[in-house]
């Protein structure tokens, strides 16, 4: 299931133009990597932040695009730019902003409010899926793919998900959704996302596909997980990565929280000194037999509790910002990369290199997100990591698109010949 590839592979595959697609909320091109890998021909891209557009075009130059708020985009405008006609487009893709539905966020408390998200003030960003629905109603693509965070399927947001499904169905689409786990689909990362797939009803009817069987569009999960080791161990000899690793280790040492990661020759609380997750917490020991090390549960919390007990700090000063951080051993998939956790300035990041001394480097994050090995990044160090943390994992999407091709688009194309 896991494999590595380069930008040239994407160029070669997409040149076959096995299907056409357009993409919204495109970011730095994570979803486009998946589509191109499957032979997709991008006809149009929309993204509202120039910094993301710059990265996208660095990797996929000459793409027809608009850098503007999707609320200002129309199906008519897209057709004028691309020459597409209604009902002609094969696939319409979008990954609407996820903060309103994130399990780590404010959930419904932040809905229907103006807030700063992705560096810009936005109103009701939980409703941007309906902009994708609006444009889909104008273009009438054969297939719609909509991706979002796992939190969209939770109880606090399920009514929102159900309304999305109903409104796609009202356009004349049969819709199914599933939580896909990246590590079960070739991604060396435990990244769980909701994927919604809609197929135009007349297409299903033409190919003789009953709508109630559409759930099989999702690829079967594999129990052969890609590991951190498979993805990044060869970068140990890469000069650029070596320099990045040195920089990140020093940045961690210099941070206000560095003492929680470096220099623990023994646990601050003696009763935990021999527990398996805490042995060798300075990163020297072999962690092959661990599931992961929880920095919060096994380091931060005991550190504060011991110092509170000794009277060194007051109880109200206990911190919790490190409790979600993990050091995952190399024989497992990585913890899910996030926008904040990929930034050196945020040293409470929730993913650490298995040596326990730093977060992952940009090149390592490229591998863990299953991007092309030579994927080109733009912006400063923090921008690079944040952009990767926001992406759709290409290999996870690739395996889904291969099923869409096989089960829907190829039978349809056969009928048109």
C-alpha positions as CSV (number, residue, x, y, z in Angstrom):
1,X,0.0,0.0,0.0
2,X,2.8,2.4,0.8
3,X,5.1,3.7,-1.9
4,X,7.2,6.8,-2.7
5,X,7.0,8.9,-5.8
6,X,8.2,12.1,-7.4
7,X,6.7,15.1,-9.1
8,X,7.8,13.6,-12.5
9,X,5.5,10.6,-11.7
10,X,2.6,13.0,-11.2
11,X,3.4,14.8,-14.4
12,X,3.5,11.6,-16.4
13,X,0.4,10.1,-14.8
14,X,-1.7,13.3,-15.1
15,X,-0.7,13.7,-18.8
16,X,-2.8,10.6,-19.5
17,X,-5.9,12.7,-18.6
18,X,-7.9,9.8,-17.4
19,X,-10.4,12.1,-15.9
20,X,-10.9,15.9,-15.4
21,X,-11.2,17.5,-12.0
22,X,-11.4,20.9,-10.3
23,X,-10.4,21.6,-6.8
24,X,-11.5,24.1,-4.1
25,X,-9.7,25.0,-0.8
26,X,-6.7,23.5,-2.6
27,X,-4.0,24.6,-0.1
28,X,-0.5,23.5,-1.2
29,X,-1.8,20.8,-3.4
30,X,-2.1,17.7,-1.2
31,X,-5.3,16.6,-2.8
32,X,-4.0,17.4,-6.3
33,X,-1.1,15.0,-5.7
34,X,-3.6,12.2,-5.1
35,X,-5.7,13.1,-8.2
36,X,-2.7,13.5,-10.5
37,X,-1.2,10.2,-9.2
38,X,-4.5,8.5,-10.3
39,X,-4.2,10.2,-13.8
40,X,-6.4,13.3,-13.1
41,X,-6.1,16.4,-15.3
42,X,-6.7,19.6,-13.2
43,X,-8.8,22.1,-15.1
44,X,-9.1,24.7,-12.3
45,X,-7.9,25.4,-8.8
46,X,-9.3,27.8,-6.2
47,X,-7.6,28.9,-2.9
48,X,-8.0,32.1,-1.0
49,X,-4.6,32.5,0.5
50,X,-1.7,33.6,-1.8
51,X,0.9,31.8,0.3
52,X,-0.9,28.5,-0.5
53,X,-1.3,29.4,-4.1
54,X,2.4,30.1,-4.4
55,X,3.3,26.6,-3.1
56,X,0.7,25.0,-5.4
57,X,2.0,26.7,-8.5
58,X,5.6,25.9,-7.5
59,X,4.7,22.3,-7.8
60,X,2.1,22.5,-10.6
61,X,2.9,25.6,-12.7
62,X,0.5,26.9,-15.3
63,X,-2.6,25.6,-13.5
64,X,-5.7,27.7,-14.2
65,X,-6.5,29.2,-10.9
66,X,-8.2,32.0,-8.9
67,X,-6.8,33.2,-5.6
68,X,-10.0,34.5,-4.1
69,X,-12.7,33.8,-1.6
70,X,-14.9,30.9,-2.8
71,X,-17.9,33.1,-2.1
72,X,-16.8,35.2,-5.1
73,X,-16.4,32.2,-7.4
74,X,-19.1,31.2,-9.8
75,X,-19.7,28.1,-12.0
76,X,-20.2,30.5,-14.9
77,X,-16.8,32.1,-14.3
78,X,-15.1,28.7,-14.1
79,X,-16.7,27.6,-17.3
80,X,-15.5,30.8,-19.0
81,X,-11.9,30.2,-17.7
82,X,-11.8,26.5,-18.6
83,X,-14.1,25.9,-21.5
84,X,-16.0,23.4,-19.5
85,X,-19.8,22.9,-20.1
86,X,-22.4,21.8,-17.6
87,X,-22.4,18.1,-17.0
88,X,-19.0,17.7,-18.7
89,X,-16.7,17.8,-15.6
90,X,-15.8,14.4,-14.2
91,X,-15.0,15.3,-10.6
92,X,-15.4,18.4,-8.3
93,X,-13.2,18.3,-5.2
94,X,-13.1,20.4,-2.0
95,X,-11.8,20.3,1.5
96,X,-13.6,23.1,3.3
97,X,-11.9,24.7,6.4
98,X,-12.1,22.3,9.4
99,X,-11.6,24.4,12.6
100,X,-15.3,24.6,13.3
101,X,-15.5,20.8,13.4
102,X,-12.1,19.9,14.9
103,X,-12.3,17.6,17.9
104,X,-9.5,19.8,19.4
105,X,-11.3,23.1,18.8
106,X,-14.2,25.0,20.4
107,X,-16.8,22.9,18.6
108,X,-20.3,24.6,18.3
109,X,-19.3,27.4,20.7
110,X,-17.4,29.1,17.9
111,X,-20.0,28.7,15.1
112,X,-21.8,31.7,13.5
113,X,-19.1,34.1,14.6
114,X,-16.4,36.1,12.9
115,X,-13.0,34.6,13.8
116,X,-9.4,34.6,12.6
117,X,-8.8,31.3,10.8
118,X,-5.8,30.6,8.5
119,X,-4.6,34.1,9.1
120,X,-7.7,36.0,7.9
121,X,-11.0,37.1,9.4
122,X,-13.8,34.9,8.3
123,X,-17.5,34.7,9.1
124,X,-19.4,31.4,9.5
125,X,-16.6,29.3,8.0
126,X,-18.5,26.2,9.1
127,X,-20.9,27.0,6.2
128,X,-18.4,27.1,3.3
129,X,-19.3,23.6,2.2
130,X,-22.5,25.2,0.8
131,X,-20.4,27.3,-1.5
132,X,-19.1,24.0,-2.9
133,X,-22.6,22.8,-3.2
134,X,-23.7,26.0,-4.9
135,X,-21.0,25.7,-7.6
136,X,-21.6,21.9,-8.0
137,X,-25.2,22.8,-8.8
138,X,-24.0,25.1,-11.6
139,X,-21.4,22.7,-13.1
140,X,-23.2,19.4,-12.4
141,X,-20.0,17.2,-12.3
142,X,-20.4,13.4,-12.5
143,X,-18.7,12.9,-9.1
144,X,-18.2,15.2,-6.0
145,X,-15.6,14.5,-3.3
146,X,-15.7,16.5,-0.1
147,X,-13.2,16.0,2.7
148,X,-13.2,17.2,6.3
149,X,-12.0,16.4,9.8
150,X,-13.3,13.4,11.8
151,X,-15.0,15.8,14.2
152,X,-17.7,16.4,11.5
153,X,-19.0,13.0,12.2
154,X,-19.2,13.5,16.0
155,X,-22.5,14.1,17.8
156,X,-22.0,17.8,18.1
157,X,-21.7,18.2,14.4
158,X,-23.7,15.3,13.0
159,X,-26.7,17.4,12.1
160,X,-24.4,19.6,10.0
161,X,-23.0,16.6,8.2
162,X,-26.5,15.3,7.6
163,X,-27.6,18.6,6.1
164,X,-24.6,18.6,3.8
165,X,-25.6,15.1,2.6
166,X,-29.3,16.2,2.1
167,X,-28.3,19.3,0.2
168,X,-25.9,17.4,-2.2
169,X,-28.7,14.9,-2.7
170,X,-31.2,17.7,-3.5
171,X,-28.9,18.6,-6.5
172,X,-29.5,15.1,-7.9
173,X,-26.6,13.1,-6.3
174,X,-26.5,9.9,-4.3
175,X,-24.1,10.5,-1.4
176,X,-22.1,8.2,1.0
177,X,-19.5,9.1,3.5
178,X,-16.9,7.3,5.6
179,X,-14.1,8.0,8.0
180,X,-10.9,6.9,6.2
181,X,-7.8,6.2,8.3
182,X,-4.6,7.2,6.5
183,X,-2.5,4.5,8.0
184,X,-4.8,1.9,6.5
185,X,-4.3,3.4,3.1
186,X,-0.6,3.8,2.6
187,X,0.0,6.9,4.7
188,X,2.6,6.5,7.4
189,X,0.5,8.6,9.7
190,X,-2.7,8.0,11.8
191,X,-4.7,10.7,10.0
192,X,-8.5,10.2,10.2
193,X,-10.7,12.2,7.9
194,X,-14.3,12.2,6.7
195,X,-14.6,11.6,2.9
196,X,-18.0,12.3,1.3
197,X,-18.6,11.0,-2.2
198,X,-21.6,12.0,-4.4
199,X,-22.4,10.5,-7.8
200,X,-24.9,12.1,-10.1
201,X,-28.0,10.0,-10.2
202,X,-28.3,9.8,-14.0
203,X,-24.7,8.5,-14.1
204,X,-25.6,5.7,-11.6
205,X,-28.6,4.9,-13.6
206,X,-26.7,4.8,-16.9
207,X,-24.1,2.4,-15.6
208,X,-26.7,0.2,-13.9
209,X,-25.4,0.9,-10.4
210,X,-28.0,0.7,-7.6
211,X,-27.5,3.7,-5.2
212,X,-27.7,1.4,-2.2
213,X,-24.4,-0.3,-3.3
214,X,-22.5,3.0,-3.5
215,X,-20.8,2.4,-0.1
216,X,-18.4,0.0,-1.7
217,X,-16.8,2.9,-3.5
218,X,-14.5,3.2,-0.5
219,X,-11.3,1.1,-0.7
220,X,-10.8,-1.8,1.6
221,X,-8.5,-0.9,4.5
222,X,-5.1,-2.7,4.7
223,X,-3.6,-4.1,7.9
224,X,-0.1,-3.5,6.4
225,X,0.5,-0.1,7.9
226,X,3.3,2.1,6.6
227,X,5.7,3.1,9.3
228,X,7.7,6.1,10.2
229,X,10.9,4.1,9.6
230,X,9.9,3.3,6.0
231,X,9.1,6.9,5.3
232,X,12.0,8.8,6.7
233,X,14.9,6.6,7.8
234,X,16.8,7.2,4.5
235,X,16.8,10.9,5.3
236,X,19.3,10.3,8.0
237,X,22.0,10.8,5.4
238,X,20.4,13.8,3.7
239,X,22.5,16.9,4.3
240,X,19.6,19.3,4.3
241,X,17.7,17.1,6.7
242,X,20.7,16.8,9.0
243,X,20.9,20.6,9.2
244,X,17.2,20.9,9.8
245,X,17.4,18.3,12.6
246,X,20.2,20.2,14.3
247,X,18.2,23.4,14.1
248,X,15.1,21.8,15.5
249,X,16.9,20.1,18.4
250,X,18.5,23.3,19.4
251,X,15.2,25.2,19.1
252,X,13.6,22.6,21.4
253,X,16.5,23.0,23.9
254,X,16.1,26.7,23.9
255,X,12.3,26.7,24.3
256,X,10.6,27.3,27.6
257,X,9.5,23.7,27.6
258,X,12.7,22.1,26.5
259,X,13.5,20.7,30.0
260,X,10.4,18.5,29.6
261,X,12.0,16.8,26.6
262,X,15.8,17.0,27.2
263,X,17.9,15.9,30.1
264,X,15.6,13.4,31.8
265,X,18.0,10.7,33.0
266,X,15.4,9.6,35.4
267,X,11.7,10.3,35.9
268,X,11.0,13.3,38.3
269,X,8.7,11.0,40.2
270,X,10.7,7.9,41.5
271,X,7.6,5.7,41.4
272,X,7.5,6.1,37.6
273,X,11.2,5.7,37.1
274,X,11.0,2.1,35.7
275,X,7.8,2.4,33.7
276,X,8.3,1.3,30.1
277,X,7.1,4.5,28.5
278,X,9.5,6.6,30.6
279,X,12.7,4.7,30.2
280,X,15.2,6.6,28.2
281,X,13.0,9.7,27.8
282,X,16.0,11.7,26.8
283,X,15.7,9.9,23.4
284,X,18.8,7.6,23.8
285,X,17.0,4.4,24.7
286,X,15.5,2.0,22.1
287,X,11.7,2.5,22.1
288,X,10.9,-0.5,19.9
289,X,8.7,-2.1,22.5
290,X,6.6,1.0,23.2
291,X,3.3,2.0,21.6
292,X,4.3,5.7,22.2
293,X,5.5,8.0,24.9
294,X,3.0,10.5,26.2
295,X,4.9,13.6,27.1
296,X,2.0,15.0,29.0
297,X,1.0,11.9,31.1
298,X,4.5,10.7,31.8
299,X,6.6,13.9,32.0
300,X,4.7,17.1,32.3
301,X,2.1,16.1,34.7
302,X,4.4,14.3,37.1
303,X,7.0,17.1,36.8
304,X,4.4,19.7,37.9
305,X,2.9,17.5,40.6
306,X,6.3,16.8,42.2
307,X,7.3,20.5,42.2
308,X,3.9,21.4,43.6
309,X,4.4,18.8,46.4
310,X,7.8,20.2,47.1
311,X,6.4,23.7,47.3
312,X,8.5,25.0,44.3
313,X,5.5,26.2,42.4
314,X,1.8,26.9,43.3
315,X,-0.8,24.4,42.2
316,X,-2.5,27.0,40.0
317,X,0.6,27.2,37.8
318,X,0.3,23.6,36.5
319,X,0.3,23.6,32.7
320,X,-1.6,21.3,30.4
321,X,-0.4,22.4,26.9
322,X,1.8,19.4,26.5
323,X,-0.7,16.7,27.3
324,X,-1.5,15.8,23.7
325,X,2.2,15.5,22.6
326,X,3.4,12.1,21.6
327,X,6.7,10.4,20.8
328,X,5.8,7.6,18.5
329,X,8.4,4.8,17.8
330,X,9.6,4.2,14.3
331,X,7.9,0.9,13.8
332,X,4.4,2.5,13.9
333,X,2.6,5.2,11.8
334,X,3.2,8.7,13.1
335,X,0.7,10.6,15.2
336,X,-1.6,12.9,13.0
337,X,0.3,16.0,11.8
338,X,-1.5,19.3,12.6
339,X,-1.2,22.9,11.5
340,X,0.3,24.1,14.9
341,X,2.1,20.9,15.7
342,X,4.3,21.3,12.6
343,X,5.7,24.7,13.6
344,X,9.0,25.1,15.5
345,X,7.6,28.2,17.2
346,X,5.0,25.9,18.8
347,X,7.2,23.5,20.7
348,X,4.2,21.9,22.3
349,X,3.7,20.2,18.9
350,X,1.8,16.9,19.0
351,X,4.3,15.0,16.9
352,X,7.9,14.3,17.7
353,X,10.7,12.5,15.9
354,X,11.2,9.0,17.5
355,X,14.5,10.1,19.0
356,X,12.3,12.3,21.3
357,X,14.5,15.4,21.0
358,X,12.6,17.5,18.3
359,X,9.6,17.7,16.1
360,X,9.8,16.4,12.5
361,X,11.7,18.4,9.9
362,X,9.9,19.7,6.8
363,X,11.3,16.9,4.6
364,X,10.2,14.3,7.1
365,X,6.7,15.8,7.2
366,X,6.6,15.6,3.4
367,X,7.2,11.9,3.6
368,X,4.8,11.4,6.5
369,X,2.1,13.2,4.6
370,X,2.9,10.9,1.5
371,X,3.7,13.9,-0.7
372,X,6.2,13.5,-3.6
373,X,9.7,13.2,-2.3
374,X,10.7,16.3,-4.2
375,X,7.7,18.3,-3.2
376,X,8.6,22.0,-3.3
377,X,7.8,24.2,-0.3
378,X,7.6,28.0,-0.1
379,X,7.5,30.5,2.8
380,X,9.4,30.4,6.0
381,X,10.0,27.5,8.3
382,X,6.7,27.8,10.2
383,X,4.7,28.3,7.0
384,X,6.1,25.1,5.5
385,X,5.1,23.0,8.4
386,X,1.7,24.6,8.9
387,X,0.8,24.1,5.2
388,X,1.7,20.4,5.3
389,X,-0.3,19.9,8.6
390,X,-3.5,21.2,6.8
391,X,-3.3,18.9,3.8
392,X,-5.3,16.0,2.5
393,X,-2.9,13.0,2.6
394,X,-2.3,12.2,-1.1
395,X,-2.1,8.4,-0.9
396,X,-5.3,8.1,1.1
397,X,-7.1,10.1,-1.5
398,X,-5.4,8.2,-4.3
399,X,-6.8,4.8,-3.3
400,X,-10.3,6.3,-3.0
401,X,-10.0,7.9,-6.5
402,X,-8.8,4.7,-8.0
403,X,-12.1,3.1,-6.9
404,X,-14.1,6.0,-8.2
405,X,-12.4,5.6,-11.6
406,X,-12.9,1.8,-11.7
407,X,-16.5,1.8,-10.4
408,X,-18.0,5.0,-11.9
409,X,-15.9,6.9,-14.4
410,X,-14.6,4.0,-16.5
411,X,-18.0,2.3,-16.9
412,X,-19.5,5.7,-17.9
413,X,-16.8,6.4,-20.4
414,X,-17.3,2.9,-21.9
415,X,-20.9,3.7,-22.5
416,X,-20.0,7.0,-24.3
417,X,-17.9,5.2,-26.9
